[in-house]
Amino acid sequence: MKTLVTQKKLAAKVFDVGTGRILFDKLRLNDIAQAITREDIRDLAKEGVIKIRPVQGVRKLKKRKKRGTGSRRQFPSTRKQDYVKRIRKMRRFLIKLKKDKQISSQEHDRVRRLAKAGQFKSKRHLEEYIKSKTPLGEVIKGGK
């Protein structure tokens, strides 16, 4: 007897289901073997020769929403945007101080970690912290 794999695949495509859900009537396998077009498959389904097994389980073909990065239409939270703006200002300021040799490399790393942890509310708060921690109260000039 000829295998009916091709007919099963064709039926699965016609009814938009998986091949595992397609059931053939065992008494009419010769008729199914003769079916080579989509129209033949549809006719056999109307006669009840080809049946589709119902979906098992709880989810019943529930389509998941597309949650990839390209489908997101909302902006990140404003809290995150505020953090990004604030930390970039502080990092630029710390790089400038290190470049001008007003703070050491170790001090720069330590203060940068504190900034990342949210220790400072603003660039001005960071400046005041550095002024209070510098030896002999040296004056540090801010900049853009």
N, CA, C and O atoms as CSV, one atom per row, in Angstrom:
chain,resi,resn,atom,element,x,y,z
A,1,MET,N,N,0.843,-1.192,0.000
A,1,MET,CA,C,0.000,0.000,0.000
A,1,MET,C,C,0.881,1.246,0.000
A,1,MET,O,O,1.897,1.300,0.692
A,2,LYS,N,N,0.493,2.211,-0.758
A,2,LYS,CA,C,1.234,3.469,-0.876
A,2,LYS,C,C,1.100,4.287,0.415
A,2,LYS,O,O,0.027,4.353,1.015
A,3,THR,N,N,2.205,4.905,0.823
A,3,THR,CA,C,2.113,5.761,2.006
A,3,THR,C,C,1.404,7.057,1.618
A,3,THR,O,O,1.486,7.515,0.478
A,4,LEU,N,N,0.718,7.627,2.581
A,4,LEU,CA,C,-0.103,8.819,2.315
A,4,LEU,C,C,0.513,10.079,2.914
A,4,LEU,O,O,-0.197,10.999,3.322
A,5,VAL,N,N,1.836,10.106,2.961
A,5,VAL,CA,C,2.529,11.245,3.567
A,5,VAL,C,C,2.246,12.522,2.788
A,5,VAL,O,O,1.998,13.572,3.380
A,6,THR,N,N,2.283,12.432,1.458
A,6,THR,CA,C,2.054,13.617,0.624
A,6,THR,C,C,0.650,14.165,0.835
A,6,THR,O,O,0.460,15.375,0.955
A,7,GLN,N,N,-0.336,13.267,0.879
A,7,GLN,CA,C,-1.714,13.711,1.089
A,7,GLN,C,C,-1.891,14.329,2.475
A,7,GLN,O,O,-2.632,15.296,2.652
A,8,LYS,N,N,-1.198,13.751,3.450
A,8,LYS,CA,C,-1.301,14.290,4.816
A,8,LYS,C,C,-0.713,15.691,4.883
A,8,LYS,O,O,-1.284,16.578,5.518
A,9,LYS,N,N,0.444,15.895,4.219
A,9,LYS,CA,C,1.063,17.223,4.200
A,9,LYS,C,C,0.191,18.230,3.453
A,9,LYS,O,O,0.055,19.379,3.873
A,10,LEU,N,N,-0.394,17.790,2.347
A,10,LEU,CA,C,-1.260,18.670,1.565
A,10,LEU,C,C,-2.493,19.066,2.374
A,10,LEU,O,O,-2.900,20.228,2.364
A,11,ALA,N,N,-3.087,18.099,3.074
A,11,ALA,CA,C,-4.256,18.384,3.907
A,11,ALA,C,C,-3.887,19.348,5.032
A,11,ALA,O,O,-4.661,20.243,5.370
A,12,ALA,N,N,-2.697,19.157,5.610
A,12,ALA,CA,C,-2.259,20.049,6.688
A,12,ALA,C,C,-2.114,21.479,6.179
A,12,ALA,O,O,-2.462,22.430,6.879
A,13,LYS,N,N,-1.596,21.630,4.951
A,13,LYS,CA,C,-1.462,22.973,4.373
A,13,LYS,C,C,-2.825,23.578,4.057
A,13,LYS,O,O,-3.055,24.763,4.303
A,14,VAL,N,N,-3.730,22.765,3.511
A,14,VAL,CA,C,-5.054,23.264,3.132
A,14,VAL,C,C,-5.815,23.761,4.359
A,14,VAL,O,O,-6.452,24.813,4.308
A,15,PHE,N,N,-5.754,23.019,5.449
A,15,PHE,CA,C,-6.530,23.372,6.644
A,15,PHE,C,C,-5.725,24.147,7.669
A,15,PHE,O,O,-6.237,24.482,8.737
A,16,ASP,N,N,-4.473,24.436,7.357
A,16,ASP,CA,C,-3.602,25.245,8.208
A,16,ASP,C,C,-3.484,24.660,9.619
A,16,ASP,O,O,-3.660,25.358,10.617
A,17,VAL,N,N,-3.184,23.372,9.669
A,17,VAL,CA,C,-2.955,22.685,10.940
A,17,VAL,C,C,-1.703,21.831,10.788
A,17,VAL,O,O,-1.157,21.727,9.690
A,18,GLY,N,N,-1.248,21.226,11.863
A,18,GLY,CA,C,-0.093,20.350,11.805
A,18,GLY,C,C,-0.470,18.980,11.249
A,18,GLY,O,O,-1.635,18.584,11.275
A,19,THR,N,N,0.534,18.268,10.746
A,19,THR,CA,C,0.262,16.943,10.176
A,19,THR,C,C,-0.223,15.953,11.231
A,19,THR,O,O,-0.914,14.988,10.906
A,20,GLY,N,N,0.134,16.185,12.479
A,20,GLY,CA,C,-0.291,15.285,13.547
A,20,GLY,C,C,-1.782,15.346,13.829
A,20,GLY,O,O,-2.330,14.433,14.447
A,21,ARG,N,N,-2.449,16.405,13.388
A,21,ARG,CA,C,-3.883,16.549,13.646
A,21,ARG,C,C,-4.751,15.999,12.514
A,21,ARG,O,O,-5.973,15.942,12.646
A,22,ILE,N,N,-4.135,15.599,11.414
A,22,ILE,CA,C,-4.894,15.074,10.276
A,22,ILE,C,C,-5.190,13.586,10.493
A,22,ILE,O,O,-4.280,12.803,10.766
A,23,LEU,N,N,-6.461,13.200,10.371
A,23,LEU,CA,C,-6.880,11.807,10.534
A,23,LEU,C,C,-7.552,11.330,9.245
A,23,LEU,O,O,-8.402,12.028,8.692
A,24,PHE,N,N,-7.175,10.154,8.773
A,24,PHE,CA,C,-7.766,9.564,7.575
A,24,PHE,C,C,-8.691,8.414,7.965
A,24,PHE,O,O,-8.425,7.680,8.917
A,25,ASP,N,N,-9.787,8.271,7.209
A,25,ASP,CA,C,-10.698,7.136,7.392
A,25,ASP,C,C,-10.021,5.899,6.803
A,25,ASP,O,O,-9.669,5.891,5.623
A,26,LYS,N,N,-9.837,4.862,7.607
A,26,LYS,CA,C,-9.082,3.691,7.162
A,26,LYS,C,C,-9.812,2.897,6.080
A,26,LYS,O,O,-9.182,2.148,5.334
A,27,LEU,N,N,-11.115,3.050,5.989
A,27,LEU,CA,C,-11.872,2.309,4.979
A,27,LEU,C,C,-11.756,2.937,3.589
A,27,LEU,O,O,-12.020,2.276,2.584
A,28,ARG,N,N,-11.364,4.210,3.532
A,28,ARG,CA,C,-11.323,4.921,2.255
A,28,ARG,C,C,-9.904,5.363,1.886
A,28,ARG,O,O,-9.733,6.409,1.260
A,29,LEU,N,N,-8.899,4.594,2.260
A,29,LEU,CA,C,-7.515,4.971,1.987
A,29,LEU,C,C,-7.213,5.032,0.489
A,29,LEU,O,O,-6.367,5.818,0.063
A,30,ASN,N,N,-7.896,4.209,-0.315
A,30,ASN,CA,C,-7.673,4.243,-1.767
A,30,ASN,C,C,-8.133,5.575,-2.359
A,30,ASN,O,O,-7.472,6.128,-3.238
A,31,ASP,N,N,-9.272,6.088,-1.875
A,31,ASP,CA,C,-9.762,7.394,-2.356
A,31,ASP,C,C,-8.789,8.505,-1.972
A,31,ASP,O,O,-8.534,9.424,-2.750
A,32,ILE,N,N,-8.256,8.402,-0.770
A,32,ILE,CA,C,-7.305,9.418,-0.304
A,32,ILE,C,C,-6.028,9.360,-1.135
A,32,ILE,O,O,-5.449,10.399,-1.450
A,33,ALA,N,N,-5.587,8.159,-1.490
A,33,ALA,CA,C,-4.377,8.015,-2.302
A,33,ALA,C,C,-4.554,8.640,-3.683
A,33,ALA,O,O,-3.575,9.083,-4.284
A,34,GLN,N,N,-5.773,8.684,-4.194
A,34,GLN,CA,C,-6.045,9.278,-5.502
A,34,GLN,C,C,-6.102,10.815,-5.442
A,34,GLN,O,O,-5.973,11.481,-6.469
A,35,ALA,N,N,-6.291,11.361,-4.260
A,35,ALA,CA,C,-6.402,12.823,-4.113
A,35,ALA,C,C,-5.031,13.460,-4.266
A,35,ALA,O,O,-4.129,13.222,-3.462
A,36,ILE,N,N,-4.882,14.284,-5.322
A,36,ILE,CA,C,-3.584,14.915,-5.560
A,36,ILE,C,C,-3.683,16.437,-5.632
A,36,ILE,O,O,-2.667,17.116,-5.780
A,37,THR,N,N,-4.886,16.974,-5.529
A,37,THR,CA,C,-5.035,18.438,-5.570
A,37,THR,C,C,-5.683,18.921,-4.280
A,37,THR,O,O,-6.235,18.137,-3.507
A,38,ARG,N,N,-5.605,20.195,-4.074
A,38,ARG,CA,C,-6.226,20.799,-2.888
A,38,ARG,C,C,-7.746,20.614,-2.922
A,38,ARG,O,O,-8.384,20.370,-1.898
A,39,GLU,N,N,-8.299,20.736,-4.119
A,39,GLU,CA,C,-9.753,20.582,-4.252
A,39,GLU,C,C,-10.190,19.160,-3.884
A,39,GLU,O,O,-11.228,18.969,-3.250
A,40,ASP,N,N,-9.393,18.170,-4.286
A,40,ASP,CA,C,-9.703,16.788,-3.913
A,40,ASP,C,C,-9.706,16.621,-2.393
A,40,ASP,O,O,-10.575,15.958,-1.827
A,41,ILE,N,N,-8.710,17.242,-1.742
A,41,ILE,CA,C,-8.609,17.153,-0.276
A,41,ILE,C,C,-9.817,17.802,0.383
A,41,ILE,O,O,-10.358,17.265,1.350
A,42,ARG,N,N,-10.250,18.965,-0.135
A,42,ARG,CA,C,-11.418,19.654,0.434
A,42,ARG,C,C,-12.688,18.812,0.269
A,42,ARG,O,O,-13.509,18.724,1.182
A,43,ASP,N,N,-12.834,18.202,-0.895
A,43,ASP,CA,C,-14.016,17.364,-1.144
A,43,ASP,C,C,-14.054,16.175,-0.177
A,43,ASP,O,O,-15.106,15.845,0.371
A,44,LEU,N,N,-12.897,15.538,0.024
A,44,LEU,CA,C,-12.847,14.400,0.953
A,44,LEU,C,C,-13.146,14.830,2.387
A,44,LEU,O,O,-13.737,14.074,3.159
A,45,ALA,N,N,-12.735,16.044,2.737
A,45,ALA,CA,C,-13.024,16.547,4.082
A,45,ALA,C,C,-14.519,16.781,4.252
A,45,ALA,O,O,-15.074,16.526,5.320
A,46,LYS,N,N,-15.182,17.277,3.177
A,46,LYS,CA,C,-16.632,17.496,3.258
A,46,LYS,C,C,-17.376,16.172,3.414
A,46,LYS,O,O,-18.400,16.099,4.094
A,47,GLU,N,N,-16.850,15.134,2.778
A,47,GLU,CA,C,-17.470,13.802,2.887
A,47,GLU,C,C,-17.181,13.152,4.238
A,47,GLU,O,O,-17.838,12.178,4.605
A,48,GLY,N,N,-16.216,13.671,4.976
A,48,GLY,CA,C,-15.886,13.109,6.279
A,48,GLY,C,C,-14.795,12.057,6.227
A,48,GLY,O,O,-14.537,11.379,7.221
A,49,VAL,N,N,-14.151,11.915,5.074
A,49,VAL,CA,C,-13.079,10.942,4.939
A,49,VAL,C,C,-11.815,11.459,5.640
A,49,VAL,O,O,-11.091,10.694,6.278
A,50,ILE,N,N,-11.568,12.742,5.515
A,50,ILE,CA,C,-10.432,13.382,6.195
A,50,ILE,C,C,-10.996,14.206,7.339
A,50,ILE,O,O,-11.877,15.041,7.138
A,51,LYS,N,N,-10.487,13.969,8.536
A,51,LYS,CA,C,-10.944,14.703,9.722
A,51,LYS,C,C,-9.756,15.409,10.368
A,51,LYS,O,O,-8.600,15.038,10.162
A,52,ILE,N,N,-10.065,16.416,11.140
A,52,ILE,CA,C,-9.026,17.168,11.855
A,52,ILE,C,C,-9.235,16.959,13.340
A,52,ILE,O,O,-10.297,17.265,13.883
A,53,ARG,N,N,-8.213,16.435,13.988
A,53,ARG,CA,C,-8.269,16.184,15.425
A,53,ARG,C,C,-8.320,17.530,16.160
A,53,ARG,O,O,-7.588,18.446,15.785
A,54,PRO,N,N,-9.152,17.678,17.187
A,54,PRO,CA,C,-9.196,18.945,17.934
A,54,PRO,C,C,-7.912,19.178,18.730
A,54,PRO,O,O,-7.165,18.247,19.031
A,55,VAL,N,N,-7.685,20.426,19.053
A,55,VAL,CA,C,-6.492,20.791,19.804
A,55,VAL,C,C,-6.617,20.300,21.227
A,55,VAL,O,O,-7.670,20.437,21.849
A,56,GLN,N,N,-5.542,19.727,21.744
A,56,GLN,CA,C,-5.552,19.262,23.128
A,56,GLN,C,C,-4.850,20.291,24.007
A,56,GLN,O,O,-4.027,21.075,23.534
A,57,GLY,N,N,-5.183,20.274,25.271
A,57,GLY,CA,C,-4.492,21.132,26.212
A,57,GLY,C,C,-5.277,22.387,26.524
A,57,GLY,O,O,-6.375,22.602,26.010
A,58,VAL,N,N,-4.693,23.209,27.375
A,58,VAL,CA,C,-5.381,24.378,27.903
A,58,VAL,C,C,-5.271,25.579,26.973
A,58,VAL,O,O,-6.196,26.386,26.884
A,59,ARG,N,N,-4.138,25.699,26.276
A,59,ARG,CA,C,-3.861,26.955,25.562
A,59,ARG,C,C,-4.662,27.155,24.288
A,59,ARG,O,O,-4.890,28.305,23.913
A,60,LYS,N,N,-5.091,26.140,23.618
A,60,LYS,CA,C,-5.930,26.209,22.414
A,60,LYS,C,C,-5.486,27.277,21.424
A,60,LYS,O,O,-6.195,28.259,21.204
A,61,LEU,N,N,-4.330,27.088,20.834
A,61,LEU,CA,C,-3.815,27.947,19.768
A,61,LEU,C,C,-3.828,29.431,20.106
A,61,LEU,O,O,-4.147,30.266,19.260
A,62,LYS,N,N,-3.488,29.748,21.321
A,62,LYS,CA,C,-3.450,31.155,21.720
A,62,LYS,C,C,-2.211,31.788,21.105
A,62,LYS,O,O,-1.090,31.371,21.398
A,63,LYS,N,N,-2.401,32.785,20.259
A,63,LYS,CA,C,-1.255,33.421,19.621
A,63,LYS,C,C,-0.591,34.361,20.610
A,63,LYS,O,O,-1.253,35.150,21.283
A,64,ARG,N,N,0.724,34.261,20.685
A,64,ARG,CA,C,1.453,35.158,21.576
A,64,ARG,C,C,1.628,36.496,20.900
A,64,ARG,O,O,1.810,36.571,19.685
A,65,LYS,N,N,1.573,37.538,21.678
A,65,LYS,CA,C,1.837,38.856,21.123
A,65,LYS,C,C,3.299,38.939,20.737
A,65,LYS,O,O,4.162,38.339,21.378
A,66,LYS,N,N,3.562,39.678,19.698
A,66,LYS,CA,C,4.939,39.842,19.261
A,66,LYS,C,C,5.613,40.831,20.200
A,66,LYS,O,O,5.243,42.003,20.270
A,67,ARG,N,N,6.618,40.326,20.925
A,67,ARG,CA,C,7.221,41.147,21.973
A,67,ARG,C,C,8.668,41.497,21.677
A,67,ARG,O,O,9.408,41.870,22.587
A,68,GLY,N,N,9.083,41.385,20.428
A,68,GLY,CA,C,10.469,41.700,20.081
A,68,GLY,C,C,10.752,43.183,20.181
A,68,GLY,O,O,9.834,43.989,20.324
A,69,THR,N,N,12.014,43.541,20.106
A,69,THR,CA,C,12.390,44.942,20.268
A,69,THR,C,C,11.805,45.818,19.176
A,69,THR,O,O,11.522,46.990,19.424
A,70,GLY,N,N,11.615,45.289,17.978
A,70,GLY,CA,C,11.062,46.098,16.895
A,70,GLY,C,C,9.590,46.399,17.055
A,70,GLY,O,O,9.076,47.294,16.384
A,71,SER,N,N,8.893,45.682,17.924
A,71,SER,CA,C,7.461,45.877,18.106
A,71,SER,C,C,7.135,46.809,19.262
A,71,SER,O,O,5.973,47.163,19.459
A,72,ARG,N,N,8.107,47.200,20.004
A,72,ARG,CA,C,7.844,48.065,21.161
A,72,ARG,C,C,7.695,49.498,20.700
A,72,ARG,O,O,8.553,50.019,19.988
A,73,ARG,N,N,6.613,50.136,21.101
A,73,ARG,CA,C,6.347,51.491,20.637
A,73,ARG,C,C,6.417,52.520,21.752
A,73,ARG,O,O,6.306,53.719,21.494
A,74,GLN,N,N,6.597,52.076,22.969
A,74,GLN,CA,C,6.662,53.028,24.070
A,74,GLN,C,C,8.108,53.380,24.358
A,74,GLN,O,O,9.023,52.601,24.091
A,75,PHE,N,N,8.294,54.570,24.910
A,75,PHE,CA,C,9.630,54.994,25.300
A,75,PHE,C,C,10.012,54.306,26.597
A,75,PHE,O,O,9.138,53.883,27.354
A,76,PRO,N,N,11.310,54.189,26.866
A,76,PRO,CA,C,11.704,53.697,28.184
A,76,PRO,C,C,11.196,54.664,29.254
A,76,PRO,O,O,10.842,55.802,28.946
A,77,SER,N,N,11.160,54.226,30.472
A,77,SER,CA,C,10.616,55.066,31.526
A,77,SER,C,C,11.413,56.359,31.649
A,77,SER,O,O,12.621,56.386,31.412
A,78,THR,N,N,10.727,57.415,32.018
A,78,THR,CA,C,11.406,58.711,32.138
A,78,THR,C,C,12.451,58.661,33.242
A,78,THR,O,O,13.440,59.393,33.199
A,79,ARG,N,N,12.235,57.797,34.232
A,79,ARG,CA,C,13.211,57.686,35.308
A,79,ARG,C,C,14.551,57.201,34.756
A,79,ARG,O,O,15.613,57.667,35.168
A,80,LYS,N,N,14.481,56.271,33.830
A,80,LYS,CA,C,15.710,55.773,33.215
A,80,LYS,C,C,16.348,56.854,32.362
A,80,LYS,O,O,17.568,57.020,32.393
A,81,GLN,N,N,15.548,57.596,31.598
A,81,GLN,CA,C,16.091,58.671,30.768
A,81,GLN,C,C,16.772,59.725,31.634
A,81,GLN,O,O,17.839,60.229,31.285
A,82,ASP,N,N,16.151,60.056,32.767
A,82,ASP,CA,C,16.748,61.039,33.674
A,82,ASP,C,C,18.078,60.532,34.217
A,82,ASP,O,O,19.047,61.286,34.308
A,83,TYR,N,N,18.118,59.244,34.579
A,83,TYR,CA,C,19.358,58.657,35.089
A,83,TYR,C,C,20.465,58.730,34.037
A,83,TYR,O,O,21.603,59.082,34.349
A,84,VAL,N,N,20.127,58.398,32.801
A,84,VAL,CA,C,21.126,58.394,31.730
A,84,VAL,C,C,21.690,59.797,31.530
A,84,VAL,O,O,22.904,59.964,31.422
A,85,LYS,N,N,20.819,60.810,31.480
A,85,LYS,CA,C,21.296,62.194,31.305
A,85,LYS,C,C,22.206,62.612,32.460
A,85,LYS,O,O,23.260,63.213,32.255
A,86,ARG,N,N,21.776,62.281,33.668
A,86,ARG,CA,C,22.520,62.690,34.859
A,86,ARG,C,C,23.884,62.005,34.917
A,86,ARG,O,O,24.893,62.660,35.180
A,87,ILE,N,N,23.923,60.707,34.676
A,87,ILE,CA,C,25.178,59.967,34.819
A,87,ILE,C,C,26.157,60.342,33.726
A,87,ILE,O,O,27.365,60.340,33.961
A,88,ARG,N,N,25.667,60.665,32.529
A,88,ARG,CA,C,26.580,61.071,31.457
A,88,ARG,C,C,27.253,62.398,31.788
A,88,ARG,O,O,28.444,62.577,31.534
A,89,LYS,N,N,26.487,63.325,32.355
A,89,LYS,CA,C,27.078,64.608,32.780
A,89,LYS,C,C,28.172,64.374,33.813
A,89,LYS,O,O,29.266,64.932,33.729
A,90,MET,N,N,27.845,63.533,34.789
A,90,MET,CA,C,28.813,63.291,35.858
A,90,MET,C,C,30.061,62.602,35.331
A,90,MET,O,O,31.171,62.943,35.740
A,91,ARG,N,N,29.902,61.652,34.442
A,91,ARG,CA,C,31.057,60.931,33.898
A,91,ARG,C,C,31.938,61.861,33.069
A,91,ARG,O,O,33.164,61.799,33.155
A,92,ARG,N,N,31.319,62.716,32.272
A,92,ARG,CA,C,32.116,63.691,31.511
A,92,ARG,C,C,32.902,64.606,32.449
A,92,ARG,O,O,34.068,64.918,32.211
A,93,PHE,N,N,32.235,65.023,33.514
A,93,PHE,CA,C,32.887,65.899,34.488
A,93,PHE,C,C,34.061,65.185,35.154
A,93,PHE,O,O,35.128,65.776,35.319
A,94,LEU,N,N,33.878,63.936,35.535
A,94,LEU,CA,C,34.955,63.179,36.180
A,94,LEU,C,C,36.124,62.957,35.224
A,94,LEU,O,O,37.284,63.021,35.633
A,95,ILE,N,N,35.822,62.699,33.961
A,95,ILE,CA,C,36.896,62.520,32.978
A,95,ILE,C,C,37.695,63.810,32.833
A,95,ILE,O,O,38.921,63.782,32.724
A,96,LYS,N,N,36.989,64.945,32.832
A,96,LYS,CA,C,37.668,66.240,32.719
A,96,LYS,C,C,38.582,66.479,33.925
A,96,LYS,O,O,39.714,66.936,33.768
A,97,LEU,N,N,38.093,66.172,35.120
A,97,LEU,CA,C,38.905,66.357,36.325
A,97,LEU,C,C,40.143,65.469,36.298
A,97,LEU,O,O,41.231,65.902,36.679
A,98,LYS,N,N,39.978,64.233,35.850
A,98,LYS,CA,C,41.096,63.306,35.786
A,98,LYS,C,C,42.114,63.768,34.748
A,98,LYS,O,O,43.322,63.682,34.967
A,99,LYS,N,N,41.614,64.255,33.625
A,99,LYS,CA,C,42.492,64.728,32.552
A,99,LYS,C,C,43.290,65.957,33.001
A,99,LYS,O,O,44.463,66.106,32.657
A,100,ASP,N,N,42.639,66.832,33.771
A,100,ASP,CA,C,43.306,68.035,34.291
A,100,ASP,C,C,44.126,67.736,35.541
A,100,ASP,O,O,44.691,68.652,36.139
A,101,LYS,N,N,44.200,66.468,35.944
A,101,LYS,CA,C,44.965,66.003,37.109
A,101,LYS,C,C,44.503,66.645,38.422
A,101,LYS,O,O,45.306,66.877,39.326
A,102,GLN,N,N,43.203,66.928,38.513
A,102,GLN,CA,C,42.663,67.458,39.759
A,102,GLN,C,C,42.258,66.319,40.702
A,102,GLN,O,O,42.172,66.517,41.914
A,103,ILE,N,N,42.009,65.132,40.146
A,103,ILE,CA,C,41.786,63.957,40.978
A,103,ILE,C,C,42.636,62.820,40.412
A,103,ILE,O,O,42.955,62.786,39.224
A,104,SER,N,N,42.991,61.890,41.302
A,104,SER,CA,C,43.822,60.769,40.869
A,104,SER,C,C,42.968,59.722,40.155
A,104,SER,O,O,41.739,59.783,40.178
A,105,SER,N,N,43.625,58.788,39.537
A,105,SER,CA,C,42.930,57.722,38.816
A,105,SER,C,C,42.119,56.854,39.778
A,105,SER,O,O,41.000,56.446,39.467
A,106,GLN,N,N,42.698,56.577,40.955
A,106,GLN,CA,C,41.981,55.768,41.945
A,106,GLN,C,C,40.744,56.509,42.469
A,106,GLN,O,O,39.674,55.925,42.642
A,107,GLU,N,N,40.926,57.812,42.717
A,107,GLU,CA,C,39.799,58.626,43.197
A,107,GLU,C,C,38.704,58.687,42.127
A,107,GLU,O,O,37.515,58.613,42.435
A,108,HIS,N,N,39.124,58.821,40.878
A,108,HIS,CA,C,38.173,58.852,39.767
A,108,HIS,C,C,37.341,57.566,39.733
A,108,HIS,O,O,36.119,57.616,39.599
A,109,ASP,N,N,38.007,56.423,39.856
A,109,ASP,CA,C,37.294,55.146,39.815
A,109,ASP,C,C,36.321,55.015,40.988
A,109,ASP,O,O,35.194,54.546,40.824
A,110,ARG,N,N,36.767,55.431,42.161
A,110,ARG,CA,C,35.926,55.317,43.353
A,110,ARG,C,C,34.677,56.198,43.234
A,110,ARG,O,O,33.563,55.756,43.517
A,111,VAL,N,N,34.881,57.441,42.815
A,111,VAL,CA,C,33.751,58.372,42.708
A,111,VAL,C,C,32.818,57.952,41.574
A,111,VAL,O,O,31.600,58.107,41.673
A,112,ARG,N,N,33.393,57.423,40.503
A,112,ARG,CA,C,32.565,56.955,39.388
A,112,ARG,C,C,31.637,55.829,39.837
A,112,ARG,O,O,30.470,55.787,39.448
A,113,ARG,N,N,32.161,54.916,40.659
A,113,ARG,CA,C,31.322,53.833,41.180
A,113,ARG,C,C,30.215,54.373,42.072
A,113,ARG,O,O,29.084,53.887,42.034
A,114,LEU,N,N,30.547,55.385,42.877
A,114,LEU,CA,C,29.516,55.994,43.727
A,114,LEU,C,C,28.425,56.644,42.873
A,114,LEU,O,O,27.239,56.555,43.193
A,115,ALA,N,N,28.837,57.297,41.789
A,115,ALA,CA,C,27.865,57.944,40.905
A,115,ALA,C,C,26.953,56.908,40.266
A,115,ALA,O,O,25.744,57.112,40.162
A,116,LYS,N,N,27.537,55.802,39.842
A,116,LYS,CA,C,26.750,54.750,39.218
A,116,LYS,C,C,25.729,54.179,40.197
A,116,LYS,O,O,24.623,53.805,39.808
A,117,ALA,N,N,26.109,54.117,41.460
A,117,ALA,CA,C,25.219,53.570,42.489
A,117,ALA,C,C,24.106,54.534,42.867
A,117,ALA,O,O,23.216,54.180,43.640
A,118,GLY,N,N,24.147,55.771,42.322
A,118,GLY,CA,C,23.092,56.740,42.612
A,118,GLY,C,C,23.363,57.565,43.845
A,118,GLY,O,O,22.427,58.092,44.445
A,119,GLN,N,N,24.621,57.696,44.246
A,119,GLN,CA,C,24.998,58.444,45.442
A,119,GLN,C,C,24.740,59.945,45.288
A,119,GLN,O,O,24.456,60.635,46.268
A,120,PHE,N,N,24.841,60.449,44.047
A,120,PHE,CA,C,24.743,61.888,43.814
A,120,PHE,C,C,23.479,62.226,43.033
A,120,PHE,O,O,23.106,61.540,42.081
A,121,LYS,N,N,22.822,63.326,43.474
A,121,LYS,CA,C,21.587,63.736,42.822
A,121,LYS,C,C,21.831,64.464,41.515
A,121,LYS,O,O,21.015,64.408,40.595
A,122,SER,N,N,22.972,65.153,41.442
A,122,SER,CA,C,23.249,65.970,40.270
A,122,SER,C,C,24.754,66.179,40.150
A,122,SER,O,O,25.529,65.733,40.996
A,123,LYS,N,N,25.148,66.864,39.084
A,123,LYS,CA,C,26.559,67.171,38.881
A,123,LYS,C,C,27.059,68.115,39.981
A,123,LYS,O,O,28.187,67.986,40.456
A,124,ARG,N,N,26.220,69.048,40.371
A,124,ARG,CA,C,26.601,69.984,41.426
A,124,ARG,C,C,26.826,69.250,42.750
A,124,ARG,O,O,27.762,69.560,43.488
A,125,HIS,N,N,25.976,68.295,43.036
A,125,HIS,CA,C,26.136,67.491,44.247
A,125,HIS,C,C,27.472,66.738,44.201
A,125,HIS,O,O,28.168,66.636,45.211
A,126,LEU,N,N,27.818,66.221,43.036
A,126,LEU,CA,C,29.096,65.537,42.841
A,126,LEU,C,C,30.263,66.489,43.062
A,126,LEU,O,O,31.246,66.128,43.709
A,127,GLU,N,N,30.160,67.715,42.521
A,127,GLU,CA,C,31.226,68.718,42.705
A,127,GLU,C,C,31.437,69.013,44.191
A,127,GLU,O,O,32.571,69.055,44.670
A,128,GLU,N,N,30.337,69.217,44.909
A,128,GLU,CA,C,30.448,69.526,46.341
A,128,GLU,C,C,31.092,68.377,47.108
A,128,GLU,O,O,31.885,68.600,48.022
A,129,TYR,N,N,30.750,67.155,46.734
A,129,TYR,CA,C,31.345,65.995,47.384
A,129,TYR,C,C,32.855,65.972,47.148
A,129,TYR,O,O,33.628,65.740,48.077
A,130,ILE,N,N,33.265,66.211,45.916
A,130,ILE,CA,C,34.696,66.173,45.593
A,130,ILE,C,C,35.433,67.312,46.294
A,130,ILE,O,O,36.553,67.119,46.767
A,131,LYS,N,N,34.816,68.506,46.368
A,131,LYS,CA,C,35.451,69.640,47.058
A,131,LYS,C,C,35.673,69.311,48.533
A,131,LYS,O,O,36.713,69.635,49.105
A,132,SER,N,N,34.685,68.666,49.131
A,132,SER,CA,C,34.813,68.361,50.555
A,132,SER,C,C,35.838,67.257,50.802
A,132,SER,O,O,36.387,67.181,51.901
A,133,LYS,N,N,36.110,66.412,49.832
A,133,LYS,CA,C,37.030,65.301,50.007
A,133,LYS,C,C,38.454,65.601,49.530
A,133,LYS,O,O,39.368,64.831,49.826
A,134,THR,N,N,38.663,66.692,48.805
A,134,THR,CA,C,39.999,66.972,48.290
A,134,THR,C,C,40.895,67.482,49.412
A,134,THR,O,O,40.419,68.161,50.322
A,135,PRO,N,N,42.188,67.162,49.357
A,135,PRO,CA,C,43.095,67.612,50.408
A,135,PRO,C,C,43.275,69.132,50.389
A,135,PRO,O,O,43.340,69.746,49.324
A,136,LEU,N,N,43.355,69.729,51.585
A,136,LEU,CA,C,43.582,71.154,51.778
A,136,LEU,C,C,42.507,72.045,51.159
A,136,LEU,O,O,42.740,73.236,50.957
A,137,GLY,N,N,41.324,71.480,50.854
A,137,GLY,CA,C,40.219,72.266,50.356
A,137,GLY,C,C,40.465,72.935,49.035
A,137,GLY,O,O,39.991,74.049,48.810
A,138,GLU,N,N,41.198,72.284,48.147
A,138,GLU,CA,C,41.475,72.885,46.840
A,138,GLU,C,C,40.165,73.184,46.128
A,138,GLU,O,O,39.192,72.441,46.262
A,139,VAL,N,N,40.145,74.251,45.388
A,139,VAL,CA,C,38.948,74.645,44.661
A,139,VAL,C,C,38.961,73.958,43.302
A,139,VAL,O,O,39.927,74.054,42.545
A,140,ILE,N,N,37.884,73.274,43.018
A,140,ILE,CA,C,37.755,72.607,41.726
A,140,ILE,C,C,36.755,73.378,40.910
A,140,ILE,O,O,35.624,73.609,41.336
A,141,LYS,N,N,37.185,73.774,39.733
A,141,LYS,CA,C,36.305,74.541,38.860
A,141,LYS,C,C,35.474,73.586,38.027
A,141,LYS,O,O,36.006,72.635,37.455
A,142,GLY,N,N,34.161,73.833,37.953
A,142,GLY,CA,C,33.281,73.009,37.147
A,142,GLY,C,C,33.383,73.401,35.685
A,142,GLY,O,O,33.999,74.409,35.340
A,143,GLY,N,N,32.794,72.624,34.863
A,143,GLY,CA,C,32.784,72.929,33.435
A,143,GLY,C,C,31.745,72.099,32.743
A,143,GLY,O,O,31.185,71.156,33.301
A,144,LYS,N,N,31.503,72.475,31.511
A,144,LYS,CA,C,30.502,71.733,30.752
A,144,LYS,C,C,31.053,70.458,30.208
A,144,LYS,O,O,30.337,69.711,29.542
